[in-house]
Amino acid sequence: MRNKVIELLTKVLKVGISDESSSETMPEWDSLAHMRIVVMIEDSFDIEVEDEMLPKLNSLVSIIKYLESKIG
């Protein structure tokens, strides 16, 4: 799962991704890129992200933790 998330983030942001990657550390991760990331996560993992989770999925680590809680 981690590799798939890294692949998605790399595809959207077009930069290398590390464990420290987040919307706070990467200027490429703006609001438009954030929404593209969420849509790709939903499509790739066949889930629907709850509205209240949108602002919380702002880093590689938070996305992985969220997906682990949703799909195991």
Secondary structure, DSSP 8 states (H G I E B T S, - for coil): -HHHHHHHHHHHH-S---TT-BTTT-TT--HHHHHHHHHHHHHHHT----GGGGGG--BHHHHHHHHHHHH-
